[in-house]
C-alpha cells in the first residue's frame, strides 16, 4: 500500500469543512491501495460564464487530490505543499459530476509527483493534470 497515514473518507471530507474544497462541493469518494478519488459537481459554483466547467475548478479538484494524497504518504509532522500544477483540458463538461482519480508518479522523501485525471459523467477524460509537491 502507498499510504503511510490511515484516514477514512469521513475524516478526509471532515477536514474540508469551511474551505474552498467544501465550497465547490468536492467530496472524497474512494481511497484505494494506490489511488485516491473525489467528485465535484458541475453547477453554478464550478461553471464559467459560457456554461462549461471552469478550468480553474478542475485545477482545484486536481490540486486537492494530489495534496491530500501527498499528505497520506507522509508521517508525523510532515506537511505537503504544491510547487507546480499543470492541466490539459481535453473535453468540456456542462452538467453532472466529474470524478478525479489521483495516482502517484513519484513519491520521494523531499518531493512527489501526482497524475490526476478528471472524467465526466460518461467516463470520458476531461482534464489531465500533474501536480508536483514538496514535503516539508
Secondary structure as the mmCIF struct_conf table of DSSP 4:
data_model
#
loop_
_struct_conf.conf_type_id
_struct_conf.id
_struct_conf.beg_label_comp_id
_struct_conf.beg_label_asym_id
_struct_conf.beg_label_seq_id
_struct_conf.end_label_comp_id
_struct_conf.end_label_asym_id
_struct_conf.end_label_seq_id
BEND BEND1 UNK A 4 UNK A 5
HELX_RH_AL_P HELX_RH_AL_P1 UNK A 9 UNK A 15
TURN_TY1_P TURN_TY1_P1 UNK A 16 UNK A 18
BEND BEND2 UNK A 19 UNK A 19
HELX_RH_AL_P HELX_RH_AL_P2 UNK A 20 UNK A 23
TURN_TY1_P TURN_TY1_P2 UNK A 24 UNK A 25
STRN STRN1 UNK A 27 UNK A 31
BEND BEND3 UNK A 33 UNK A 34
STRN STRN2 UNK A 35 UNK A 41
BEND BEND4 UNK A 43 UNK A 43
TURN_TY1_P TURN_TY1_P3 UNK A 44 UNK A 46
STRN STRN3 UNK A 47 UNK A 47
TURN_TY1_P TURN_TY1_P4 UNK A 49 UNK A 50
BEND BEND5 UNK A 51 UNK A 52
STRN STRN4 UNK A 53 UNK A 53
HELX_LH_PP_P HELX_LH_PP_P1 UNK A 54 UNK A 54
HELX_RH_AL_P HELX_RH_AL_P3 UNK A 55 UNK A 72
TURN_TY1_P TURN_TY1_P5 UNK A 73 UNK A 73
TURN_TY1_P TURN_TY1_P6 UNK A 76 UNK A 77
STRN STRN5 UNK A 80 UNK A 89
BEND BEND6 UNK A 91 UNK A 91
BEND BEND7 UNK A 95 UNK A 96
STRN STRN6 UNK A 97 UNK A 107
BEND BEND8 UNK A 109 UNK A 110
STRN STRN7 UNK A 111 UNK A 119
TURN_TY1_P TURN_TY1_P7 UNK A 121 UNK A 122
BEND BEND9 UNK A 123 UNK A 123
STRN STRN8 UNK A 125 UNK A 135
#
